[in-house]
Amino acid sequence: MTTDDEYLMSKVANANDKIRFASVCDSKGNIISSQHRHSEENLLTLEETHKSLRHSLERWDERDRLEEKIGRGRYVVASYQKIKRVTIPLKSGNLLFFSIEGESDNFINDIMKLVEELMVISELRLK
């Protein structure tokens, strides 16, 4: 993992006390590095997390195929009853993935602003 990937994951994981889990995975869905709040129980098993990450990668591959027509994908927020899951493609080819607890969307804008700033600082895929 690049230093930028580690830095970004750490900043996002510590950006808000609603962040449950943050990780960076490689192009095959393998978790390279992760961090979760110790006070939180994992909602998914490790196998379920790996499967979810692989599906996220497959969806990013599809977005990449459409890039010429609709532009480069920046991030995706999936909202569930218990959590929100955010996936961001990194310049390294890895994916940044994190989950946020709670019903409210109020803090997502703040986190996404941080992500946007860090994307510029870390020279991520977004250009």
C-alpha positions in Angstrom: 0.0 0.0 0.0 1.2 3.5 -0.7 1.8 5.9 2.1 -0.9 8.1 0.6 -3.4 5.2 0.8 -2.5 4.6 4.5 -2.7 8.3 5.3 -6.1 8.7 3.7 -7.5 5.6 5.3 -6.3 6.8 8.7 -7.6 10.3 8.3 -11.0 9.0 7.2 -11.2 6.4 10.0 -10.5 9.2 12.6 -12.6 11.9 11.0 -15.8 11.2 12.8 -16.8 9.0 15.7 -19.6 7.6 13.5 -17.0 5.8 11.3 -17.1 2.1 12.2 -14.6 0.7 9.8 -12.2 1.8 7.2 -10.0 -0.2 4.9 -8.0 -0.2 1.7 -8.3 -3.2 -0.6 -6.4 -4.2 -3.7 -7.8 -4.9 -7.1 -8.7 -8.5 -6.1 -10.7 -7.5 -3.0 -8.0 -8.4 -0.5 -7.8 -6.1 2.5 -4.4 -4.5 2.6 -5.0 -2.5 5.7 -8.0 -1.8 7.9 -9.0 0.0 11.0 -12.2 -0.3 13.1 -13.5 1.2 16.2 -12.7 -1.2 19.0 -16.0 -0.5 20.8 -17.9 -1.7 17.7 -18.8 -5.2 16.9 -18.3 -6.2 13.2 -21.7 -6.5 11.4 -20.2 -8.7 8.7 -17.9 -11.7 8.9 -14.5 -11.4 7.3 -15.7 -13.6 4.4 -18.8 -11.3 3.9 -16.5 -8.3 4.0 -14.2 -9.8 1.3 -17.2 -10.7 -0.8 -18.6 -7.2 -0.5 -15.3 -5.6 -1.5 -15.0 -7.9 -4.5 -18.5 -6.8 -5.6 -17.5 -3.2 -5.1 -14.5 -3.7 -7.3 -16.7 -5.3 -10.0 -19.0 -2.3 -9.9 -16.0 0.1 -10.2 -14.8 -1.9 -13.3 -18.2 -1.3 -14.9 -18.0 2.4 -14.0 -14.5 2.6 -15.6 -15.9 1.1 -18.8 -18.5 3.9 -18.9 -16.0 6.7 -18.0 -15.7 8.1 -21.5 -19.4 8.7 -21.6 -20.3 9.8 -18.1 -16.9 10.8 -16.6 -14.7 9.2 -14.0 -16.4 7.8 -10.9 -15.5 9.7 -7.7 -17.2 7.8 -4.9 -20.3 5.9 -4.1 -22.4 6.0 -0.9 -24.7 3.1 -0.3 -27.3 3.7 2.5 -28.6 0.8 4.6 -30.8 0.9 7.7 -27.9 0.4 10.1 -24.9 1.9 8.2 -23.8 3.8 5.1 -20.9 2.4 3.1 -18.6 4.7 1.1 -16.3 3.4 -1.6 -13.7 5.5 -3.3 -11.2 4.5 -6.1 -7.6 5.4 -5.4 -5.0 6.3 -8.0 -3.0 3.3 -6.9 -5.7 1.1 -8.2 -6.8 0.2 -4.7 -10.2 1.1 -3.2 -10.8 3.0 0.0 -13.9 1.6 1.8 -15.5 2.8 5.0 -18.7 2.4 6.9 -20.6 5.0 8.9 -23.2 4.2 11.5 -26.5 6.0 12.0 -29.6 7.2 10.2 -28.7 10.8 9.7 -27.0 12.0 6.5 -25.8 15.2 8.2 -22.2 14.2 8.8 -21.7 12.6 5.3 -21.2 16.0 3.7 -18.4 16.8 6.2 -16.8 13.5 5.6 -17.1 13.8 1.9 -15.6 17.3 2.0 -12.6 15.8 3.9 -12.4 13.0 1.3 -12.4 15.5 -1.5 -9.6 17.5 0.1 -7.6 14.4 0.8 -8.1 13.2 -2.8 -6.5 16.4 -4.1 -3.7 16.3 -1.5 -2.9 12.6 -2.2 -3.3 12.9 -6.0 -5.9 10.2 -6.1 -7.7 9.2 -9.3 -9.9 12.2 -9.3 -8.6 14.9 -11.7 
